[in-house]
Amino acid sequence: MDLSKYHKSILHIDSRDREKGGSIHDFRVKLDLHRTEIKAVELLQVEIPNVFPAVRENFNNKLYFEDTSGTSRITTIPEGNYTINELMKVIKDRMNGFSNGVFDLSYHSNTFKIKIECDNDFKLFLSNQTNSIWNMLGFTGTTDLTGADYYIADSVFDLSGDHYIYLKSDLVNGCIGDSVMTTNKAVHRSFLACLAKISITTSFGEIQHFQNPTKIIYKVDHKHLSSMNFQLQDNNGNPLEITRDYSISLILYSKPKYVDYNFLSFNNKDKDNENQ
């Protein structure tokens, strides 16, 4: 695609300018200066704050268990970032809130595997994966754990949270040619609407600066562009809700109007005929 033949506009978008009713992680903006005949789009850069907590509401903040009385319980972990000791204390306190101080959590100093124990047999419902915290704690199986007074996680705990995010937009939805994809079979088709996969390398609270490393050009065909939508999602298509605004810069390539210069030669011929 020879982009030298196209007009180029750099469009700076700020989530603060979103339409009413939108959220920071899923918003729409309208353009006062409408763009026409947009043939390609390129992501220039993104500036986004790293405010993605490791424990997130409606994603991974639930723990399902049966206490020593045989009663099924659900405990909810407040959203936020934790050290492992802080997280174990919160879980311990909330489990003991149902069972009067019989649960304890610890981890092995060499294997970094968490151990959940009690003074009597209890159950962990690993089969319930709905917004569960199991994977973060290292319990990677899906079979319920029963018949024991302690259970040790399958693998190392992981408090790092999301290492990357996907920036999606209806601007490139269903575009032909270059695209961003994922191997997650459940949602990979929806990622054809992705502008970029953004790795998070900054500390929590700092600004992550991202520039398009591959210079990928999305071939689109917008006859008239007056608004656009942007979303932040994780690898499973879950929304990444944030509390601070961010900005996106795009390059819009519009097809120049064709100018036929042959009329000059026709006019000259007509003048020549008039002079004869």
Secondary structure, DSSP 8 states (H G I E B T S, - for coil): --GGGSEEEEEEEEGGG--TT-BTTEEEEEEEEEEEEEEEEEEEEEEEE----SB-TTTS-EEEEE-TTS-EEEEE--SB---HHHHHHHHHHHHHHHHTS-EEEEE-TTT--EEEEEEEEEEE-TT--TTB-HHHHT----S-EEEEEEEE-SS-------SEEEEEEGGGTT-BSS----S-TTTGGGGGGEEEEEE--S-TTSEEEEE-SS--EEEEEEEEEEEEEEEEE-TTS-B---SS--EEEEEEEE------THHHHHHHHHHHHHH-
